[in-house]
Amino acid sequence: MKAKIMDRTATFLLTAIAVLIIGVLFALLGFLLTQGWHKLNFDFLTSPPSIAEAGGGIGPQLFNSFYLLVLTMLIALPIGLGAGIYMAEYAPDNRFTRFIRLSIEVLSSLPSIVIGLFGLLVFVTMTGWGYSILSGALALTVFNLPLLVRITEDALRNVPPSQKEASLALGISKWRTITSVLLPAALPGIITGTILASGRVFGEAAALLFTAGMTSPDLVFHDFSLNSPTSPLNPMRPAETLAVHIWKVNSEGLTPDARDVADGAAAILVIAVLAFNLGARWFGTWLYRKITSGTQR
C-alpha cells in the first residue's frame, strides 16, 4: 500500500512539473506574440529601420540574420561533420581522444559572450577584417562546433552495428562503408541536429555584438558584388542581426515606437526559432520514415 502511494505521489509531482514547464513556455510565447502581433506585416518585414521617426522596419536585419545563418552553416557543417565522423569511427580510446572530448565539453560550456570576445580579438582585430559578417560567422562556428560534433557522433553511433559489419564483411572499404551505409542511415539525426543548431545561430546576439557589429549599411538588393559596401552579399560588411537589433532598440532606441519595434522583432525572432525547432522534428521524422521504407523495399 505504501509503495502505491509513493508511486502515485511521484507520478503526480512529475506530471505537475511537466505541466508547469509547458505552461511557462506557452505563457512566454503568448506574451511575446501578443505584444508584437500588431507589427507583423509586409512593410515591417521589408522596410529599413528608422533612426528618429516612427514606422521603421527590420528588413535589413532579417536578411542579415538569414545570410549569417547560411554562411555560418557553410563553414561549421563540414568541420563538425568531419570531426564527428573521426570521433565515431576513427578515434582510438586513448588520452588524446579523451582530451578532445574534454575540449569539446569545455567549448560547449563557454558563455557566448566569451566566444564573442574571442572573436573580437582573433577575427576582428588580429585579421584586420573589422566588424563583418565573416567575423560573426566564424565566431558562431566556434559556438556551434561542439553541438555539431556531438550530433554527428551520436547519430553515427546509433546506427545498428550489424549494418556496418555486413558492409565490411562484403569487402567494402571503411570509408565507403561510412559514406554509403552509415551516413545515409544517420542522416535524419544529423539533419535534425543541424536545423536545431541553425535555430541557435538565428537567435544569438551576445557573440555578434563584438564580431558582426551593431550597424548595417543601406543595402542595395540589386547589387550582387562581393566587394561593394552596400551589396547584401558582401561578407566583409558589418551586419546588425535581428537579435542584436532587439537589444539595441531596447537600450538605445530613439524612435517614439521603439518598444513596438522591439516587440515586433521579438515576435518574428520567436516565430523563426520555433519554426526551426518544429521543422527539425518534422523533417527528421519524415526523412527517417522515408529511409526506413526504402530500406525495407
LUMZAFI-587701 format. One record per residue (C-alpha): z, y, x. Coordinates in Angstrom, 1 decimal, padded with zeros to 4 digits. Each point is the difference from the previous one (the first is absolute). Example, Ala and Ser with C-alpha at 12.3 -4.5 7.8 and 13.67 -1.06 7.14 Angstrom:
# LUMZAFI-587701
[site [007.8,-004.5,012.3]]
[site [-000.7,003.4,001.4]]
This chain:
# LUMZAFI-587701
[site [000.0,000.0,000.0]]
[site [000.9,002.4,002.8]]
[site [-003.3,-000.8,001.8]]
[site [-002.0,000.9,-003.2]]
[site [001.9,003.3,-000.4]]
[site [-000.7,000.9,003.7]]
[site [-003.7,-000.9,-000.5]]
[site [-000.4,002.1,-003.1]]
[site [001.9,002.9,001.6]]
[site [-002.3,-000.1,003.1]]
[site [-003.1,-000.3,-002.1]]
[site [001.1,003.0,-002.1]]
[site [000.8,002.1,003.1]]
[site [-003.3,-000.8,001.8]]
[site [-002.0,000.7,-003.2]]
[site [001.8,003.3,-000.5]]
[site [-000.8,001.0,003.6]]
[site [-003.6,-000.9,-000.4]]
[site [-000.2,002.0,-003.3]]
[site [001.7,002.9,001.7]]
[site [-002.5,000.1,002.8]]
[site [-002.9,-000.1,-002.4]]
[site [001.6,002.7,-002.1]]
[site [000.4,002.3,003.0]]
[site [-003.6,-000.6,000.9]]
[site [-001.3,000.8,-003.4]]
[site [002.3,003.0,-000.3]]
[site [-001.4,001.4,003.3]]
[site [-003.6,-000.7,-001.0]]
[site [000.5,001.4,-003.4]]
[site [001.6,003.2,001.4]]
[site [-002.7,000.6,002.5]]
[site [-002.9,-000.7,-002.4]]
[site [001.6,002.1,-002.8]]
[site [000.5,003.0,002.3]]
[site [-003.5,-000.1,001.5]]
[site [-002.1,-001.4,-002.9]]
[site [-001.1,003.4,-001.2]]
[site [-001.7,000.8,003.3]]
[site [-002.1,-003.2,000.2]]
[site [-003.5,001.3,-000.7]]
[site [-003.3,000.0,001.9]]
[site [000.3,003.6,001.1]]
[site [003.5,-000.7,001.6]]
[site [-001.4,-003.0,001.8]]
[site [-003.0,001.7,001.5]]
[site [000.8,003.6,000.5]]
[site [001.6,001.3,003.3]]
[site [003.6,001.2,000.0]]
[site [000.9,003.7,-000.6]]
[site [002.0,002.0,002.5]]
[site [001.5,002.6,-002.2]]
[site [-001.6,-000.3,-003.4]]
[site [000.7,-002.5,-002.8]]
[site [-002.4,-002.7,-000.9]]
[site [-000.7,-001.8,003.4]]
[site [-000.9,-003.7,000.3]]
[site [000.3,-002.8,002.5]]
[site [-003.6,-000.9,000.7]]
[site [-000.1,000.2,003.8]]
[site [003.5,-001.6,000.3]]
[site [-001.1,-002.9,-002.2]]
[site [-003.1,-000.5,002.1]]
[site [001.9,000.2,003.2]]
[site [002.4,-002.6,-001.2]]
[site [-002.8,-002.5,-000.7]]
[site [-001.9,000.8,003.1]]
[site [003.2,-000.4,002.2]]
[site [000.7,-003.3,-001.8]]
[site [-003.5,-001.4,000.8]]
[site [000.1,001.2,003.6]]
[site [003.5,-001.5,000.5]]
[site [-000.9,-003.4,-001.4]]
[site [-003.2,-000.1,002.1]]
[site [002.1,000.3,003.1]]
[site [003.1,-001.9,-001.1]]
[site [-001.5,-003.0,-001.8]]
[site [-002.0,-001.6,003.0]]
[site [003.0,000.5,002.3]]
[site [002.5,-001.4,-002.5]]
[site [-002.3,-002.9,-001.0]]
[site [-000.5,-000.9,003.7]]
[site [003.7,000.2,000.8]]
[site [000.9,-002.1,-003.1]]
[site [-002.5,-002.7,001.0]]
[site [001.4,-000.1,003.5]]
[site [003.6,-000.2,-001.2]]
[site [-000.8,-002.8,-002.5]]
[site [-002.4,-002.1,001.9]]
[site [000.1,000.7,003.8]]
[site [003.4,001.4,000.9]]
[site [002.2,-002.6,001.6]]
[site [003.8,-000.1,-000.7]]
[site [001.3,001.7,003.1]]
[site [001.8,003.2,001.1]]
[site [-003.1,002.1,-000.1]]
[site [-000.8,-001.0,-003.6]]
[site [003.6,000.6,-001.0]]
[site [-000.2,003.4,001.7]]
[site [-003.2,000.8,-002.0]]
[site [001.7,-000.9,-003.3]]
[site [003.0,002.1,000.9]]
[site [-002.3,002.9,000.8]]
[site [-001.7,-000.4,-003.3]]
[site [003.3,000.0,-001.9]]
[site [001.3,003.1,001.9]]
[site [-003.3,001.8,-000.6]]
[site [000.1,-000.8,-003.7]]
[site [003.5,001.5,-000.3]]
[site [-000.8,003.3,001.6]]
[site [000.2,003.0,-002.4]]
[site [-003.4,001.5,-000.7]]
[site [001.3,003.4,001.3]]
[site [000.5,-001.6,003.5]]
[site [-003.5,-001.4,-000.1]]
[site [-001.2,003.5,-000.9]]
[site [001.8,001.5,003.0]]
[site [-001.6,-002.8,002.2]]
[site [-003.4,000.9,-001.4]]
[site [000.6,003.7,000.6]]
[site [000.8,-000.8,003.7]]
[site [-002.8,-002.5,000.6]]
[site [-002.8,000.6,-002.4]]
[site [000.3,003.7,-000.5]]
[site [001.3,001.4,003.3]]
[site [-000.9,-002.4,002.7]]
[site [-003.5,-000.6,-001.2]]
[site [-000.6,003.6,-000.8]]
[site [-001.4,-000.8,-003.4]]
[site [002.4,002.2,-001.9]]
[site [000.8,-000.6,-003.6]]
[site [-002.8,-002.2,-001.3]]
[site [-000.8,-002.8,-002.4]]
[site [-000.5,-002.3,003.0]]
[site [003.5,000.8,001.3]]
[site [001.5,-000.8,-003.4]]
[site [-002.0,-003.2,-000.3]]
[site [001.2,-001.2,003.4]]
[site [003.6,000.8,-000.9]]
[site [-000.3,-001.8,-003.3]]
[site [-001.6,-002.9,001.9]]
[site [003.2,-000.3,002.0]]
[site [002.0,000.3,-003.2]]
[site [-001.9,-002.8,-001.8]]
[site [-000.7,-002.5,002.8]]
[site [003.2,-002.0,-000.3]]
[site [-000.6,-000.5,-003.8]]
[site [-003.6,-001.1,000.6]]
[site [000.9,-002.4,002.8]]
[site [002.7,-001.6,-002.0]]
[site [-002.2,-000.3,-003.1]]
[site [-002.8,-001.6,002.0]]
[site [002.3,-002.4,001.8]]
[site [001.8,-001.1,-003.2]]
[site [-003.2,-000.4,-001.9]]
[site [-001.4,-002.3,002.7]]
[site [003.2,-002.0,000.3]]
[site [000.0,-000.5,-003.8]]
[site [-003.3,-001.9,000.1]]
[site [000.6,-003.7,-000.3]]
[site [000.0,-001.6,003.4]]
[site [-002.2,-002.8,-001.3]]
[site [-003.0,002.3,-000.2]]
[site [000.4,001.0,003.6]]
[site [000.5,-003.6,001.1]]
[site [-003.0,-001.2,-001.9]]
[site [-002.2,002.6,001.6]]
[site [001.2,-000.8,003.5]]
[site [-000.4,-003.7,-000.6]]
[site [-003.7,000.6,-000.7]]
[site [-000.4,001.4,003.5]]
[site [-000.2,003.7,-001.1]]
[site [001.3,002.4,002.6]]
[site [003.2,001.8,-000.6]]
[site [-001.6,003.5,-000.4]]
[site [-002.6,-001.4,-002.4]]
[site [002.8,-001.6,-002.0]]
[site [001.9,003.3,-000.2]]
[site [-003.1,002.0,-001.1]]
[site [-001.5,-002.7,-002.3]]
[site [003.1,-001.7,-001.5]]
[site [003.2,001.9,000.5]]
[site [-001.1,003.6,-000.5]]
[site [-001.9,-000.7,-003.3]]
[site [003.1,-001.9,-001.3]]
[site [002.3,002.8,001.1]]
[site [-002.3,002.8,-001.2]]
[site [001.8,000.7,-003.3]]
[site [003.3,000.6,001.7]]
[site [-001.5,002.1,002.7]]
[site [-001.9,002.2,-002.5]]
[site [003.0,000.4,-002.2]]
[site [002.1,001.1,003.0]]
[site [-002.7,002.3,001.2]]
[site [-000.2,001.8,-003.4]]
[site [003.8,000.3,-000.1]]
[site [-000.1,001.5,003.5]]
[site [-002.6,002.4,-001.3]]
[site [002.4,001.2,-002.6]]
[site [002.5,000.7,002.8]]
[site [-002.6,002.0,001.9]]
[site [-001.0,002.0,-003.1]]
[site [003.6,001.0,-000.8]]
[site [001.1,000.8,003.6]]
[site [001.0,003.6,000.8]]
[site [002.5,000.2,002.9]]
[site [-002.2,-001.5,002.7]]
[site [-002.9,002.2,-001.1]]
[site [001.9,003.3,000.2]]
[site [-000.1,-000.2,003.8]]
[site [-003.4,-001.6,000.5]]
[site [-002.5,000.9,-002.8]]
[site [001.5,003.4,-000.6]]
[site [000.9,002.0,-003.1]]
[site [-003.3,001.9,-000.4]]
[site [-003.5,-000.9,-001.0]]
[site [-003.2,002.1,000.5]]
[site [-002.3,000.9,-002.8]]
[site [-002.1,-003.2,-000.2]]
[site [-003.7,000.1,-000.6]]
[site [-000.8,-003.3,-001.7]]
[site [-003.7,000.2,000.7]]
[site [000.6,000.3,003.8]]
[site [000.2,-003.5,001.5]]
[site [000.1,001.0,003.6]]
[site [002.8,-001.6,002.1]]
[site [000.4,003.1,002.1]]
[site [000.0,002.8,-002.6]]
[site [003.6,001.3,-000.7]]
[site [-000.8,000.2,-003.7]]
[site [-001.5,-003.4,-000.3]]
[site [002.1,-002.4,-002.1]]
[site [-000.9,-002.9,002.4]]
[site [001.1,001.7,003.2]]
[site [002.9,-002.1,001.3]]
[site [001.1,002.8,002.4]]
[site [000.9,002.6,-002.6]]
[site [003.5,000.5,-001.4]]
[site [000.6,-001.6,-003.4]]
[site [002.8,000.6,-002.4]]
[site [000.4,-003.1,-002.1]]
[site [001.3,-000.2,-003.6]]
[site [003.5,-001.1,001.0]]
[site [000.3,002.8,002.6]]
[site [-001.4,002.5,-002.6]]
[site [002.8,-001.0,-002.4]]
[site [002.6,000.7,002.7]]
[site [-001.6,003.3,001.0]]
[site [-000.3,001.3,-003.5]]
[site [003.6,-000.8,-000.8]]
[site [001.3,001.6,003.2]]
[site [-002.5,002.9,000.7]]
[site [-002.0,000.4,-003.2]]
[site [-000.7,003.7,-001.0]]
[site [-002.0,-000.6,-003.1]]
[site [001.6,000.6,-003.4]]
[site [-000.8,-003.5,-001.1]]
[site [001.2,-001.7,003.2]]
[site [002.3,-002.3,-001.9]]
[site [-002.8,-001.1,-002.4]]
[site [-002.4,-000.6,002.9]]
[site [002.7,-002.1,001.8]]
[site [000.7,-002.0,-003.2]]
[site [-003.7,-000.7,-000.6]]
[site [-000.6,-001.0,003.6]]
[site [003.1,-002.3,-000.1]]
[site [-001.3,-001.6,-003.2]]
[site [-003.4,-000.7,001.7]]
[site [001.7,-001.4,003.0]]
[site [002.2,-002.3,-002.0]]
[site [-003.0,-001.2,-002.1]]
[site [-002.0,-000.7,003.2]]
[site [002.8,-002.0,001.7]]
[site [000.6,-001.9,-003.3]]
[site [-003.7,-000.7,-000.2]]
[site [000.0,-001.3,003.6]]
[site [002.9,-002.4,-000.7]]
[site [-001.2,-001.3,-003.4]]
[site [-003.5,-000.3,001.4]]
[site [001.3,-002.0,002.9]]
[site [001.8,-002.4,-002.2]]
[site [-003.0,-000.4,-002.4]]
[site [-002.6,-000.3,002.8]]
[site [002.0,-002.5,002.0]]
[site [000.5,-002.2,-003.0]]
[site [-003.6,000.2,-001.0]]
[site [-001.2,-000.8,003.5]]
[site [002.4,-002.9,000.3]]
[site [-001.2,-001.5,-003.2]]
[site [-003.7,000.5,001.0]]
[site [000.5,-001.6,003.4]]
[site [002.0,-003.0,-001.4]]
[site [-002.5,-000.6,-002.8]]
[site [-002.9,000.1,002.6]]
[site [001.9,-002.5,002.2]]
[site [000.6,-002.4,-002.9]]
[site [-003.7,000.0,-000.8]]
